């Protein structure tokens, strides 16, 4: 089923990344940039380098980071819903593999729609900074939110025949709130310089302060980490409730079931509701810690991207006469 389709997609994409020569990758990226130009993205608005670095490369890396972080999310999601350690571990792998095609579609859409929207907004008089920010917001918080909803529900194990229109109408707005605090923050930091959340003076003070500074440095704890955790926990709790009732009630899901989850948790008591929200915060802490660390890593230099730029500008590739 979906697991094997995801596995096949992952093997094909991984094989292409590992086995295709840099010249072939460069040709493909150059062709994509030419397609962008044919669709109306002006070089005066976005240069070839910006298209390659800020959109193609950034979204490829962002999608890969989400895939790598996904097992932590699905493991913790099932664990906080009392699935057991072994079951949660297995579902973390199957869920992550199941969403691979949807992740490709999601980040592929972002790589194409965001630069096109940016160029359109610049044509209407916005500065490049304003246009980039607004384009990311418009794309991520519009139709892309539906793709993200499918990614999360399928990863948690909800089948298409269990989803209802009413549940999706509740799921998408909550997801948009979480996207604003999560994906947009993490996507924008890729390739940027890491800034420890603690002041540099702590590094030199010795003792506990120095140890805490080193720990934050190792785990890449910055202000974006806390923005992501705090900003996503409330929305995540609502999403958890919708996902859980879809898994347990399917097409028979009603708003009453969601209300019971939010006010009574898994055991139907106020204490259980508070405990379940605390579990949601721990889920976000664990997942965002992994995701934030991945997003803070330096991005490797891509030789194929240099060659693609040379192809677009009619220059010899590096190392060639």
HELIX and SHEET records of a PDB file:
HELIX    1   1 UNK A    2  UNK A   19  1                                  18    
HELIX    2   2 UNK A   22  UNK A   38  1                                  17    
HELIX    3   3 UNK A   48  UNK A   50  1                                   3    
HELIX    4   4 UNK A   51  UNK A   57  3                                   7    
HELIX    5   5 UNK A   58  UNK A   80  1                                  23    
HELIX    6   6 UNK A   85  UNK A   98  1                                  14    
HELIX    7   7 UNK A  100  UNK A  123  1                                  24    
HELIX    8   8 UNK A  128  UNK A  140  1                                  13    
HELIX    9   9 UNK A  144  UNK A  155  1                                  12    
HELIX   10  10 UNK A  160  UNK A  162  5                                   3    
HELIX   11  11 UNK A  165  UNK A  181  1                                  17    
HELIX   12  12 UNK A  183  UNK A  189  1                                   7    
HELIX   13  13 UNK A  201  UNK A  205  1                                   5    
HELIX   14  14 UNK A  207  UNK A  219  1                                  13    
HELIX   15  15 UNK A  223  UNK A  249  1                                  27    
HELIX   16  16 UNK A  250  UNK A  252  5                                   3    
HELIX   17  17 UNK A  255  UNK A  264  1                                  10    
HELIX   18  18 UNK A  270  UNK A  295  1                                  26    
HELIX   19  19 UNK A  303  UNK A  313  1                                  11    
END                                                                             
